C-alpha cells in the first residue's frame, strides 16, 4: 500500500525563471522523510494574495504506507 502527498511549488513573480536550487531542496527534504517523486505537473497554482493564480508545479510524492 502507498500513500501520496502533493506539494505546490510556485514562483513569486511572473517571468521568474524556475529556481532549480529551491526545487532541489524541496525534493531532498521530502526524500529524507521517505517520499519518492512520482510526478511533476505544470499548471496554475493559487497565489498567496488575491484570487488569481500563477504558473507553478504540483509535485506528487509517493511512499510505502507507514504502520
Secondary structure, DSSP 8 states (H G I E B T S, - for coil): -EEEEEEEEE-SSTT----HHHHHHHHHHHHHTT-EEEEEEEEEEE-SSSS-EEEEEEEEEEEE---
